[in-house]
Amino acid sequence: MGCLILGAGLITSGARAIRRRRASVPEQWKEKSAVRLGWLWIGLGILFVVAVVFDVGALKTVFRLFLEAAN
């Protein structure tokens, strides 16, 4: 369930970054770089959602490693 919420959050943040053409993460991203970052977030979000909805074990394992590495 956590991956589903994270995926939806990434998709929302990506769409917002593309629409506003800026993203405020630890550093400021503007114009083209913010749009590229937004598309990256959308892509990752879709993968998170697909992993949960279709129960793709390999993707779930990769994302679990990704989430644990951040801690």
PQR file of N, CA, C, O and H, with PARSE charges and radii, in Angstrom:
ATOM      1  N   MET A   1       0.827  -1.196   0.000 -0.4000 1.5000
ATOM      2  CA  MET A   1       0.000   0.000   0.000 -0.0000 2.0000
ATOM      3  C   MET A   1       0.869   1.257   0.000  0.5500 1.7000
ATOM      4  O   MET A   1       0.521   2.259  -0.625 -0.5500 1.4000
ATOM      5  N   GLY A   2       1.996   1.197   0.702 -0.4000 1.5000
ATOM      6  CA  GLY A   2       2.883   2.352   0.771 -0.0000 2.0000
ATOM      7  C   GLY A   2       3.427   2.741  -0.591  0.5500 1.7000
ATOM      8  O   GLY A   2       3.565   3.925  -0.901 -0.5500 1.4000
ATOM      9  H   GLY A   2       2.278   0.383   1.209  0.4000 1.0000
ATOM     10  N   CYS A   3       3.740   1.719  -1.419 -0.4000 1.5000
ATOM     11  CA  CYS A   3       4.252   2.009  -2.764 -0.0000 2.0000
ATOM     12  C   CYS A   3       3.186   2.667  -3.633  0.5500 1.7000
ATOM     13  O   CYS A   3       3.500   3.495  -4.489 -0.5500 1.4000
ATOM     14  H   CYS A   3       3.627   0.757  -1.168  0.4000 1.0000
ATOM     15  N   LEU A   4       1.941   2.302  -3.414 -0.4000 1.5000
ATOM     16  CA  LEU A   4       0.851   2.900  -4.180 -0.0000 2.0000
ATOM     17  C   LEU A   4       0.701   4.383  -3.840  0.5500 1.7000
ATOM     18  O   LEU A   4       0.533   5.218  -4.729 -0.5500 1.4000
ATOM     19  H   LEU A   4       1.687   1.629  -2.718  0.4000 1.0000
ATOM     20  N   ILE A   5       0.762   4.695  -2.567 -0.4000 1.5000
ATOM     21  CA  ILE A   5       0.662   6.090  -2.136 -0.0000 2.0000
ATOM     22  C   ILE A   5       1.866   6.887  -2.621  0.5500 1.7000
ATOM     23  O   ILE A   5       1.724   8.017  -3.088 -0.5500 1.4000
ATOM     24  H   ILE A   5       0.899   4.017  -1.845  0.4000 1.0000
ATOM     25  N   LEU A   6       3.057   6.290  -2.508 -0.4000 1.5000
ATOM     26  CA  LEU A   6       4.267   6.957  -2.987 -0.0000 2.0000
ATOM     27  C   LEU A   6       4.200   7.192  -4.494  0.5500 1.7000
ATOM     28  O   LEU A   6       4.584   8.257  -4.978 -0.5500 1.4000
ATOM     29  H   LEU A   6       3.172   5.372  -2.129  0.4000 1.0000
ATOM     30  N   GLY A   7       3.715   6.199  -5.232 -0.4000 1.5000
ATOM     31  CA  GLY A   7       3.578   6.344  -6.678 -0.0000 2.0000
ATOM     32  C   GLY A   7       2.621   7.463  -7.058  0.5500 1.7000
ATOM     33  O   GLY A   7       2.903   8.254  -7.957 -0.5500 1.4000
ATOM     34  H   GLY A   7       3.403   5.334  -4.840  0.4000 1.0000
ATOM     35  N   ALA A   8       1.491   7.523  -6.368 -0.4000 1.5000
ATOM     36  CA  ALA A   8       0.521   8.589  -6.643 -0.0000 2.0000
ATOM     37  C   ALA A   8       1.114   9.954  -6.298  0.5500 1.7000
ATOM     38  O   ALA A   8       0.888  10.933  -7.010 -0.5500 1.4000
ATOM     39  H   ALA A   8       1.262   6.880  -5.637  0.4000 1.0000
ATOM     40  N   GLY A   9       1.864  10.012  -5.217 -0.4000 1.5000
ATOM     41  CA  GLY A   9       2.515  11.270  -4.847 -0.0000 2.0000
ATOM     42  C   GLY A   9       3.550  11.711  -5.870  0.5500 1.7000
ATOM     43  O   GLY A   9       3.652  12.896  -6.186 -0.5500 1.4000
ATOM     44  H   GLY A   9       2.048   9.217  -4.639  0.4000 1.0000
ATOM     45  N   LEU A  10       4.317  10.758  -6.387 -0.4000 1.5000
ATOM     46  CA  LEU A  10       5.305  11.091  -7.414 -0.0000 2.0000
ATOM     47  C   LEU A  10       4.641  11.591  -8.694  0.5500 1.7000
ATOM     48  O   LEU A  10       5.106  12.552  -9.307 -0.5500 1.4000
ATOM     49  H   LEU A  10       4.234   9.795  -6.131  0.4000 1.0000
ATOM     50  N   ILE A  11       3.554  10.936  -9.091 -0.4000 1.5000
ATOM     51  CA  ILE A  11       2.844  11.363 -10.299 -0.0000 2.0000
ATOM     52  C   ILE A  11       2.298  12.779 -10.115  0.5500 1.7000
ATOM     53  O   ILE A  11       2.405  13.612 -11.015 -0.5500 1.4000
ATOM     54  H   ILE A  11       3.177  10.156  -8.593  0.4000 1.0000
ATOM     55  N   THR A  12       1.718  13.046  -8.953 -0.4000 1.5000
ATOM     56  CA  THR A  12       1.176  14.369  -8.671 -0.0000 2.0000
ATOM     57  C   THR A  12       2.275  15.429  -8.657  0.5500 1.7000
ATOM     58  O   THR A  12       2.104  16.510  -9.222 -0.5500 1.4000
ATOM     59  H   THR A  12       1.631  12.370  -8.221  0.4000 1.0000
ATOM     60  N   SER A  13       3.399  15.122  -8.015 -0.4000 1.5000
ATOM     61  CA  SER A  13       4.509  16.071  -7.957 -0.0000 2.0000
ATOM     62  C   SER A  13       5.105  16.315  -9.335  0.5500 1.7000
ATOM     63  O   SER A  13       5.486  17.438  -9.666 -0.5500 1.4000
ATOM     64  H   SER A  13       3.538  14.245  -7.557  0.4000 1.0000
ATOM     65  N   GLY A  14       5.183  15.262 -10.133 -0.4000 1.5000
ATOM     66  CA  GLY A  14       5.702  15.414 -11.489 -0.0000 2.0000
ATOM     67  C   GLY A  14       4.811  16.301 -12.348  0.5500 1.7000
ATOM     68  O   GLY A  14       5.297  17.171 -13.070 -0.5500 1.4000
ATOM     69  H   GLY A  14       4.873  14.350  -9.864  0.4000 1.0000
ATOM     70  N   ALA A  15       3.502  16.074 -12.265 -0.4000 1.5000
ATOM     71  CA  ALA A  15       2.567  16.902 -13.033 -0.0000 2.0000
ATOM     72  C   ALA A  15       2.637  18.354 -12.574  0.5500 1.7000
ATOM     73  O   ALA A  15       2.574  19.275 -13.389 -0.5500 1.4000
ATOM     74  H   ALA A  15       3.107  15.367 -11.678  0.4000 1.0000
ATOM     75  N   ARG A  16       2.764  18.550 -11.285 -0.4000 1.5000
ATOM     76  CA  ARG A  16       2.853  19.912 -10.742 -0.0000 2.0000
ATOM     77  C   ARG A  16       4.145  20.609 -11.208  0.5500 1.7000
ATOM     78  O   ARG A  16       4.121  21.789 -11.559 -0.5500 1.4000
ATOM     79  H   ARG A  16       2.815  17.802 -10.622  0.4000 1.0000
ATOM     80  N   ALA A  17       5.263  19.882 -11.211 -0.4000 1.5000
ATOM     81  CA  ALA A  17       6.533  20.467 -11.656 -0.0000 2.0000
ATOM     82  C   ALA A  17       6.468  20.842 -13.135  0.5500 1.7000
ATOM     83  O   ALA A  17       6.998  21.876 -13.543 -0.5500 1.4000
ATOM     84  H   ALA A  17       5.283  18.923 -10.926  0.4000 1.0000
ATOM     85  N   ILE A  18       5.817  19.998 -13.933 -0.4000 1.5000
ATOM     86  CA  ILE A  18       5.697  20.297 -15.363 -0.0000 2.0000
ATOM     87  C   ILE A  18       4.805  21.509 -15.572  0.5500 1.7000
ATOM     88  O   ILE A  18       5.128  22.395 -16.363 -0.5500 1.4000
ATOM     89  H   ILE A  18       5.387  19.158 -13.601  0.4000 1.0000
ATOM     90  N   ARG A  19       3.683  21.550 -14.864 -0.4000 1.5000
ATOM     91  CA  ARG A  19       2.744  22.663 -15.031 -0.0000 2.0000
ATOM     92  C   ARG A  19       3.354  23.993 -14.595  0.5500 1.7000
ATOM     93  O   ARG A  19       3.198  25.004 -15.280 -0.5500 1.4000
ATOM     94  H   ARG A  19       3.421  20.831 -14.221  0.4000 1.0000
ATOM     95  N   ARG A  20       4.047  23.993 -13.458 -0.4000 1.5000
ATOM     96  CA  ARG A  20       4.607  25.233 -12.918 -0.0000 2.0000
ATOM     97  C   ARG A  20       5.974  25.581 -13.507  0.5500 1.7000
ATOM     98  O   ARG A  20       6.434  26.717 -13.389 -0.5500 1.4000
ATOM     99  H   ARG A  20       4.173  23.172 -12.901  0.4000 1.0000
ATOM    100  N   ARG A  21       6.620  24.604 -14.141 -0.4000 1.5000
ATOM    101  CA  ARG A  21       7.957  24.759 -14.715 -0.0000 2.0000
ATOM    102  C   ARG A  21       9.012  25.131 -13.677  0.5500 1.7000
ATOM    103  O   ARG A  21       9.985  25.826 -13.968 -0.5500 1.4000
ATOM    104  H   ARG A  21       6.246  23.681 -14.237  0.4000 1.0000
ATOM    105  N   ARG A  22       8.786  24.645 -12.462 -0.4000 1.5000
ATOM    106  CA  ARG A  22       9.808  24.772 -11.427 -0.0000 2.0000
ATOM    107  C   ARG A  22       9.531  23.724 -10.366  0.5500 1.7000
ATOM    108  O   ARG A  22       8.393  23.302 -10.157 -0.5500 1.4000
ATOM    109  H   ARG A  22       7.995  24.081 -12.226  0.4000 1.0000
ATOM    110  N   ALA A  23      10.606  23.315  -9.699 -0.4000 1.5000
ATOM    111  CA  ALA A  23      10.487  22.322  -8.628 -0.0000 2.0000
ATOM    112  C   ALA A  23      11.407  22.737  -7.500  0.5500 1.7000
ATOM    113  O   ALA A  23      12.570  23.074  -7.723 -0.5500 1.4000
ATOM    114  H   ALA A  23      11.530  23.658  -9.868  0.4000 1.0000
ATOM    115  N   SER A  24      10.889  22.712  -6.313 -0.4000 1.5000
ATOM    116  CA  SER A  24      11.682  23.074  -5.141 -0.0000 2.0000
ATOM    117  C   SER A  24      12.023  21.814  -4.362  0.5500 1.7000
ATOM    118  O   SER A  24      11.279  21.381  -3.482 -0.5500 1.4000
ATOM    119  H   SER A  24       9.944  22.439  -6.132  0.4000 1.0000
ATOM    120  N   VAL A  25      13.146  21.252  -4.703 -0.4000 1.5000
ATOM    121  CA  VAL A  25      13.720  20.142  -3.956 -0.0000 2.0000
ATOM    122  C   VAL A  25      14.936  20.745  -3.265  0.5500 1.7000
ATOM    123  O   VAL A  25      15.039  21.971  -3.254 -0.5500 1.4000
ATOM    124  H   VAL A  25      13.750  21.604  -5.418  0.4000 1.0000
ATOM    125  N   PRO A  26      15.849  19.999  -2.698 -0.5600 1.5000
ATOM    126  CA  PRO A  26      16.947  20.680  -2.001  0.2800 2.0000
ATOM    127  C   PRO A  26      17.562  21.855  -2.782  0.5500 1.7000
ATOM    128  O   PRO A  26      18.046  22.812  -2.178 -0.5500 1.4000
ATOM    129  N   GLU A  27      17.544  21.785  -4.091 -0.4000 1.5000
ATOM    130  CA  GLU A  27      17.963  22.948  -4.887 -0.0000 2.0000
ATOM    131  C   GLU A  27      16.812  23.344  -5.812  0.5500 1.7000
ATOM    132  O   GLU A  27      15.872  22.571  -5.998 -0.5500 1.4000
ATOM    133  H   GLU A  27      17.151  21.007  -4.582  0.4000 1.0000
ATOM    134  N   GLN A  28      16.879  24.509  -6.375 -0.4000 1.5000
ATOM    135  CA  GLN A  28      15.815  25.038  -7.240 -0.0000 2.0000
ATOM    136  C   GLN A  28      16.004  24.548  -8.679  0.5500 1.7000
ATOM    137  O   GLN A  28      17.081  24.716  -9.250 -0.5500 1.4000
ATOM    138  H   GLN A  28      17.643  25.137  -6.224  0.4000 1.0000
ATOM    139  N   TRP A  29      14.980  23.951  -9.260 -0.4000 1.5000
ATOM    140  CA  TRP A  29      14.991  23.510 -10.657 -0.0000 2.0000
ATOM    141  C   TRP A  29      14.002  24.386 -11.407  0.5500 1.7000
ATOM    142  O   TRP A  29      12.876  24.591 -10.952 -0.5500 1.4000
ATOM    143  H   TRP A  29      14.105  23.814  -8.795  0.4000 1.0000
ATOM    144  N   LYS A  30      14.426  24.908 -12.566 -0.4000 1.5000
ATOM    145  CA  LYS A  30      13.553  25.799 -13.336 -0.0000 2.0000
ATOM    146  C   LYS A  30      13.520  25.403 -14.807  0.5500 1.7000
ATOM    147  O   LYS A  30      14.431  24.753 -15.320 -0.5500 1.4000
ATOM    148  H   LYS A  30      15.340  24.742 -12.935  0.4000 1.0000
ATOM    149  N   GLU A  31      12.443  25.816 -15.465 -0.4000 1.5000
ATOM    150  CA  GLU A  31      12.221  25.667 -16.899 -0.0000 2.0000
ATOM    151  C   GLU A  31      12.393  24.219 -17.378  0.5500 1.7000
ATOM    152  O   GLU A  31      11.721  23.316 -16.878 -0.5500 1.4000
ATOM    153  H   GLU A  31      11.704  26.344 -15.048  0.4000 1.0000
ATOM    154  N   LYS A  32      13.304  23.996 -18.357 -0.4000 1.5000
ATOM    155  CA  LYS A  32      13.447  22.680 -18.979 -0.0000 2.0000
ATOM    156  C   LYS A  32      13.881  21.608 -17.986  0.5500 1.7000
ATOM    157  O   LYS A  32      13.405  20.475 -18.050 -0.5500 1.4000
ATOM    158  H   LYS A  32      13.849  24.729 -18.763  0.4000 1.0000
ATOM    159  N   SER A  33      14.767  21.953 -17.084 -0.4000 1.5000
ATOM    160  CA  SER A  33      15.228  20.946 -16.126 -0.0000 2.0000
ATOM    161  C   SER A  33      14.105  20.528 -15.179  0.5500 1.7000
ATOM    162  O   SER A  33      14.039  19.365 -14.779 -0.5500 1.4000
ATOM    163  H   SER A  33      15.153  22.874 -17.032  0.4000 1.0000
ATOM    164  N   ALA A  34      13.231  21.448 -14.819 -0.4000 1.5000
ATOM    165  CA  ALA A  34      12.089  21.104 -13.972 -0.0000 2.0000
ATOM    166  C   ALA A  34      11.112  20.200 -14.716  0.5500 1.7000
ATOM    167  O   ALA A  34      10.538  19.286 -14.124 -0.5500 1.4000
ATOM    168  H   ALA A  34      13.285  22.392 -15.144  0.4000 1.0000
ATOM    169  N   VAL A  35      10.921  20.452 -16.009 -0.4000 1.5000
ATOM    170  CA  VAL A  35      10.028  19.611 -16.816 -0.0000 2.0000
ATOM    171  C   VAL A  35      10.599  18.199 -16.924  0.5500 1.7000
ATOM    172  O   VAL A  35       9.865  17.220 -16.793 -0.5500 1.4000
ATOM    173  H   VAL A  35      11.387  21.194 -16.490  0.4000 1.0000
ATOM    174  N   ARG A  36      11.905  18.093 -17.162 -0.4000 1.5000
ATOM    175  CA  ARG A  36      12.542  16.771 -17.233 -0.0000 2.0000
ATOM    176  C   ARG A  36      12.425  16.032 -15.899  0.5500 1.7000
ATOM    177  O   ARG A  36      12.138  14.836 -15.870 -0.5500 1.4000
ATOM    178  H   ARG A  36      12.501  18.889 -17.268  0.4000 1.0000
ATOM    179  N   LEU A  37      12.646  16.741 -14.814 -0.4000 1.5000
ATOM    180  CA  LEU A  37      12.515  16.146 -13.490 -0.0000 2.0000
ATOM    181  C   LEU A  37      11.073  15.693 -13.248  0.5500 1.7000
ATOM    182  O   LEU A  37      10.841  14.635 -12.664 -0.5500 1.4000
ATOM    183  H   LEU A  37      12.880  17.713 -14.838  0.4000 1.0000
ATOM    184  N   GLY A  38      10.113  16.492 -13.695 -0.4000 1.5000
ATOM    185  CA  GLY A  38       8.705  16.122 -13.573 -0.0000 2.0000
ATOM    186  C   GLY A  38       8.384  14.840 -14.319  0.5500 1.7000
ATOM    187  O   GLY A  38       7.673  13.980 -13.798 -0.5500 1.4000
ATOM    188  H   GLY A  38      10.302  17.352 -14.170  0.4000 1.0000
ATOM    189  N   TRP A  39       8.905  14.701 -15.542 -0.4000 1.5000
ATOM    190  CA  TRP A  39       8.670  13.477 -16.305 -0.0000 2.0000
ATOM    191  C   TRP A  39       9.330  12.277 -15.637  0.5500 1.7000
ATOM    192  O   TRP A  39       8.784  11.174 -15.671 -0.5500 1.4000
ATOM    193  H   TRP A  39       9.483  15.399 -15.965  0.4000 1.0000
ATOM    194  N   LEU A  40      10.498  12.477 -15.032 -0.4000 1.5000
ATOM    195  CA  LEU A  40      11.160  11.391 -14.305 -0.0000 2.0000
ATOM    196  C   LEU A  40      10.290  10.945 -13.131  0.5500 1.7000
ATOM    197  O   LEU A  40      10.109   9.748 -12.909 -0.5500 1.4000
ATOM    198  H   LEU A  40      10.941  13.372 -15.005  0.4000 1.0000
ATOM    199  N   TRP A  41       9.753  11.907 -12.381 -0.4000 1.5000
ATOM    200  CA  TRP A  41       8.882  11.582 -11.254 -0.0000 2.0000
ATOM    201  C   TRP A  41       7.633  10.846 -11.723  0.5500 1.7000
ATOM    202  O   TRP A  41       7.205   9.886 -11.083 -0.5500 1.4000
ATOM    203  H   TRP A  41       9.900  12.880 -12.561  0.4000 1.0000
ATOM    204  N   ILE A  42       7.051  11.283 -12.822 -0.4000 1.5000
ATOM    205  CA  ILE A  42       5.855  10.617 -13.348 -0.0000 2.0000
ATOM    206  C   ILE A  42       6.189   9.180 -13.746  0.5500 1.7000
ATOM    207  O   ILE A  42       5.434   8.258 -13.438 -0.5500 1.4000
ATOM    208  H   ILE A  42       7.399  12.064 -13.342  0.4000 1.0000
ATOM    209  N   GLY A  43       7.308   8.993 -14.421 -0.4000 1.5000
ATOM    210  CA  GLY A  43       7.724   7.642 -14.828 -0.0000 2.0000
ATOM    211  C   GLY A  43       7.933   6.729 -13.636  0.5500 1.7000
ATOM    212  O   GLY A  43       7.465   5.591 -13.637 -0.5500 1.4000
ATOM    213  H   GLY A  43       7.921   9.743 -14.671  0.4000 1.0000
ATOM    214  N   LEU A  44       8.627   7.214 -12.624 -0.4000 1.5000
ATOM    215  CA  LEU A  44       8.837   6.410 -11.419 -0.0000 2.0000
ATOM    216  C   LEU A  44       7.523   6.134 -10.699  0.5500 1.7000
ATOM    217  O   LEU A  44       7.306   5.034 -10.190 -0.5500 1.4000
ATOM    218  H   LEU A  44       9.007   8.139 -12.623  0.4000 1.0000
ATOM    219  N   GLY A  45       6.659   7.126 -10.659 -0.4000 1.5000
ATOM    220  CA  GLY A  45       5.356   6.945 -10.016 -0.0000 2.0000
ATOM    221  C   GLY A  45       4.524   5.882 -10.708  0.5500 1.7000
ATOM    222  O   GLY A  45       3.880   5.063 -10.052 -0.5500 1.4000
ATOM    223  H   GLY A  45       6.836   8.019 -11.072  0.4000 1.0000
ATOM    224  N   ILE A  46       4.539   5.896 -12.027 -0.4000 1.5000
ATOM    225  CA  ILE A  46       3.794   4.886 -12.791 -0.0000 2.0000
ATOM    226  C   ILE A  46       4.353   3.499 -12.512  0.5500 1.7000
ATOM    227  O   ILE A  46       3.591   2.542 -12.369 -0.5500 1.4000
ATOM    228  H   ILE A  46       5.063   6.561 -12.560  0.4000 1.0000
ATOM    229  N   LEU A  47       5.672   3.378 -12.432 -0.4000 1.5000
ATOM    230  CA  LEU A  47       6.272   2.082 -12.123 -0.0000 2.0000
ATOM    231  C   LEU A  47       5.879   1.600 -10.728  0.5500 1.7000
ATOM    232  O   LEU A  47       5.611   0.413 -10.541 -0.5500 1.4000
ATOM    233  H   LEU A  47       6.292   4.155 -12.548  0.4000 1.0000
ATOM    234  N   PHE A  48       5.841   2.498  -9.755 -0.4000 1.5000
ATOM    235  CA  PHE A  48       5.409   2.132  -8.410 -0.0000 2.0000
ATOM    236  C   PHE A  48       3.972   1.609  -8.444  0.5500 1.7000
ATOM    237  O   PHE A  48       3.670   0.570  -7.857 -0.5500 1.4000
ATOM    238  H   PHE A  48       6.058   3.462  -9.907  0.4000 1.0000
ATOM    239  N   VAL A  49       3.090   2.332  -9.132 -0.4000 1.5000
ATOM    240  CA  VAL A  49       1.678   1.938  -9.195 -0.0000 2.0000
ATOM    241  C   VAL A  49       1.522   0.603  -9.915  0.5500 1.7000
ATOM    242  O   VAL A  49       0.763  -0.257  -9.468 -0.5500 1.4000
ATOM    243  H   VAL A  49       3.335   3.176  -9.609  0.4000 1.0000
ATOM    244  N   VAL A  50       2.233   0.425 -11.024 -0.4000 1.5000
ATOM    245  CA  VAL A  50       2.159  -0.836 -11.776 -0.0000 2.0000
ATOM    246  C   VAL A  50       2.637  -1.999 -10.913  0.5500 1.7000
ATOM    247  O   VAL A  50       2.048  -3.079 -10.949 -0.5500 1.4000
ATOM    248  H   VAL A  50       2.849   1.124 -11.387  0.4000 1.0000
ATOM    249  N   ALA A  51       3.702  -1.786 -10.137 -0.4000 1.5000
ATOM    250  CA  ALA A  51       4.224  -2.846  -9.277 -0.0000 2.0000
ATOM    251  C   ALA A  51       3.186  -3.301  -8.266  0.5500 1.7000
ATOM    252  O   ALA A  51       3.095  -4.490  -7.959 -0.5500 1.4000
ATOM    253  H   ALA A  51       4.181  -0.909 -10.108  0.4000 1.0000
ATOM    254  N   VAL A  52       2.404  -2.365  -7.747 -0.4000 1.5000
ATOM    255  CA  VAL A  52       1.402  -2.724  -6.741 -0.0000 2.0000
ATOM    256  C   VAL A  52       0.151  -3.318  -7.393  0.5500 1.7000
ATOM    257  O   VAL A  52      -0.343  -4.360  -6.963 -0.5500 1.4000
ATOM    258  H   VAL A  52       2.477  -1.399  -7.996  0.4000 1.0000
ATOM    259  N   VAL A  53      -0.353  -2.654  -8.428 -0.4000 1.5000
ATOM    260  CA  VAL A  53      -1.616  -3.079  -9.043 -0.0000 2.0000
ATOM    261  C   VAL A  53      -1.492  -4.458  -9.689  0.5500 1.7000
ATOM    262  O   VAL A  53      -2.376  -5.300  -9.527 -0.5500 1.4000
ATOM    263  H   VAL A  53       0.049  -1.808  -8.778  0.4000 1.0000
ATOM    264  N   PHE A  54      -0.413  -4.691 -10.410 -0.4000 1.5000
ATOM    265  CA  PHE A  54      -0.253  -5.964 -11.116 -0.0000 2.0000
ATOM    266  C   PHE A  54       0.595  -6.963 -10.340  0.5500 1.7000
ATOM    267  O   PHE A  54       0.912  -8.038 -10.848 -0.5500 1.4000
ATOM    268  H   PHE A  54       0.305  -4.007 -10.541  0.4000 1.0000
ATOM    269  N   ASP A  55       0.964  -6.612  -9.109 -0.4000 1.5000
ATOM    270  CA  ASP A  55       1.718  -7.494  -8.226 -0.0000 2.0000
ATOM    271  C   ASP A  55       2.992  -8.023  -8.899  0.5500 1.7000
ATOM    272  O   ASP A  55       3.224  -9.231  -8.954 -0.5500 1.4000
ATOM    273  H   ASP A  55       0.707  -5.738  -8.696  0.4000 1.0000
ATOM    274  N   VAL A  56       3.802  -7.104  -9.403 -0.4000 1.5000
ATOM    275  CA  VAL A  56       5.060  -7.449 -10.062 -0.0000 2.0000
ATOM    276  C   VAL A  56       6.144  -7.545  -8.990  0.5500 1.7000
ATOM    277  O   VAL A  56       6.609  -6.530  -8.472 -0.5500 1.4000
ATOM    278  H   VAL A  56       3.614  -6.123  -9.359  0.4000 1.0000
ATOM    279  N   GLY A  57       6.531  -8.753  -8.671 -0.4000 1.5000
ATOM    280  CA  GLY A  57       7.475  -9.001  -7.585 -0.0000 2.0000
ATOM    281  C   GLY A  57       8.833  -8.364  -7.799  0.5500 1.7000
ATOM    282  O   GLY A  57       9.418  -7.820  -6.863 -0.5500 1.4000
ATOM    283  H   GLY A  57       6.153  -9.577  -9.092  0.4000 1.0000
ATOM    284  N   ALA A  58       9.346  -8.425  -9.029 -0.4000 1.5000
ATOM    285  CA  ALA A  58      10.675  -7.875  -9.307 -0.0000 2.0000
ATOM    286  C   ALA A  58      10.701  -6.360  -9.081  0.5500 1.7000
ATOM    287  O   ALA A  58      11.648  -5.837  -8.494 -0.5500 1.4000
ATOM    288  H   ALA A  58       8.871  -8.867  -9.790  0.4000 1.0000
ATOM    289  N   LEU A  59       9.667  -5.657  -9.542 -0.4000 1.5000
ATOM    290  CA  LEU A  59       9.612  -4.207  -9.336 -0.0000 2.0000
ATOM    291  C   LEU A  59       9.461  -3.872  -7.857  0.5500 1.7000
ATOM    292  O   LEU A  59      10.070  -2.922  -7.365 -0.5500 1.4000
ATOM    293  H   LEU A  59       8.897  -6.081 -10.018  0.4000 1.0000
ATOM    294  N   LYS A  60       8.652  -4.652  -7.152 -0.4000 1.5000
ATOM    295  CA  LYS A  60       8.482  -4.416  -5.719 -0.0000 2.0000
ATOM    296  C   LYS A  60       9.812  -4.558  -4.984  0.5500 1.7000
ATOM    297  O   LYS A  60      10.116  -3.773  -4.086 -0.5500 1.4000
ATOM    298  H   LYS A  60       8.157  -5.424  -7.552  0.4000 1.0000
ATOM    299  N   THR A  61      10.602  -5.556  -5.363 -0.4000 1.5000
ATOM    300  CA  THR A  61      11.900  -5.768  -4.728 -0.0000 2.0000
ATOM    301  C   THR A  61      12.834  -4.602  -5.000  0.5500 1.7000
ATOM    302  O   THR A  61      13.519  -4.129  -4.094 -0.5500 1.4000
ATOM    303  H   THR A  61      10.355  -6.195  -6.092  0.4000 1.0000
ATOM    304  N   VAL A  62      12.867  -4.138  -6.233 -0.4000 1.5000
ATOM    305  CA  VAL A  62      13.720  -2.998  -6.588 -0.0000 2.0000
ATOM    306  C   VAL A  62      13.312  -1.762  -5.801  0.5500 1.7000
ATOM    307  O   VAL A  62      14.171  -1.054  -5.275 -0.5500 1.4000
ATOM    308  H   VAL A  62      12.310  -4.522  -6.970  0.4000 1.0000
ATOM    309  N   PHE A  63      12.020  -1.495  -5.715 -0.4000 1.5000
ATOM    310  CA  PHE A  63      11.557  -0.311  -4.997 -0.0000 2.0000
ATOM    311  C   PHE A  63      11.777  -0.434  -3.495  0.5500 1.7000
ATOM    312  O   PHE A  63      12.046   0.561  -2.822 -0.5500 1.4000
ATOM    313  H   PHE A  63      11.322  -2.070  -6.142  0.4000 1.0000
ATOM    314  N   ARG A  64      11.663  -1.658  -2.962 -0.4000 1.5000
ATOM    315  CA  ARG A  64      11.933  -1.857  -1.539 -0.0000 2.0000
ATOM    316  C   ARG A  64      13.399  -1.544  -1.253  0.5500 1.7000
ATOM    317  O   ARG A  64      13.713  -0.913  -0.243 -0.5500 1.4000
ATOM    318  H   ARG A  64      11.445  -2.467  -3.508  0.4000 1.0000
ATOM    319  N   LEU A  65      14.295  -1.979  -2.132 -0.4000 1.5000
ATOM    320  CA  LEU A  65      15.721  -1.663  -1.981 -0.0000 2.0000
ATOM    321  C   LEU A  65      15.952  -0.161  -2.086  0.5500 1.7000
ATOM    322  O   LEU A  65      16.737   0.409  -1.328 -0.5500 1.4000
ATOM    323  H   LEU A  65      14.040  -2.492  -2.952  0.4000 1.0000
ATOM    324  N   PHE A  66      15.264   0.475  -3.028 -0.4000 1.5000
ATOM    325  CA  PHE A  66      15.369   1.919  -3.213 -0.0000 2.0000
ATOM    326  C   PHE A  66      14.934   2.676  -1.966  0.5500 1.7000
ATOM    327  O   PHE A  66      15.596   3.619  -1.535 -0.5500 1.4000
ATOM    328  H   PHE A  66      14.626   0.012  -3.644  0.4000 1.0000
ATOM    329  N   LEU A  67      13.815   2.253  -1.394 -0.4000 1.5000
ATOM    330  CA  LEU A  67      13.296   2.920  -0.195 -0.0000 2.0000
ATOM    331  C   LEU A  67      14.190   2.678   1.024  0.5500 1.7000
ATOM    332  O   LEU A  67      14.369   3.577   1.847 -0.5500 1.4000
ATOM    333  H   LEU A  67      13.276   1.486  -1.744  0.4000 1.0000
ATOM    334  N   GLU A  68      14.748   1.479   1.146 -0.4000 1.5000
ATOM    335  CA  GLU A  68      15.621   1.182   2.271 -0.0000 2.0000
ATOM    336  C   GLU A  68      16.946   1.911   2.154  0.5500 1.7000
ATOM    337  O   GLU A  68      17.536   2.275   3.171 -0.5500 1.4000
ATOM    338  H   GLU A  68      14.602   0.749   0.478  0.4000 1.0000
ATOM    339  N   ALA A  69      17.426   2.132   0.940 -0.4000 1.5000
ATOM    340  CA  ALA A  69      18.696   2.832   0.729 -0.0000 2.0000
ATOM    341  C   ALA A  69      18.585   4.298   1.169  0.5500 1.7000
ATOM    342  O   ALA A  69      19.572   4.904   1.585 -0.5500 1.4000
ATOM    343  H   ALA A  69      16.947   1.837   0.114  0.4000 1.0000
ATOM    344  N   ALA A  70      17.392   4.849   1.072 -0.4000 1.5000
ATOM    345  CA  ALA A  70      17.200   6.249   1.463 -0.0000 2.0000
ATOM    346  C   ALA A  70      17.296   6.414   2.976  0.5500 1.7000
ATOM    347  O   ALA A  70      17.594   7.504   3.464 -0.5500 1.4000
ATOM    348  H   ALA A  70      16.590   4.357   0.734  0.4000 1.0000
ATOM    349  N   ASN A  71      17.049   5.358   3.707 -0.4000 1.5000
ATOM    350  CA  ASN A  71      17.122   5.446   5.170 -0.0000 2.0000
ATOM    351  C   ASN A  71      18.535   5.212   5.573  0.5500 1.7000
ATOM    352  O   ASN A  71      18.849   5.237   6.763 -0.5500 1.4000
ATOM    353  H   ASN A  71      16.807   4.472   3.311  0.4000 1.0000
TER
END
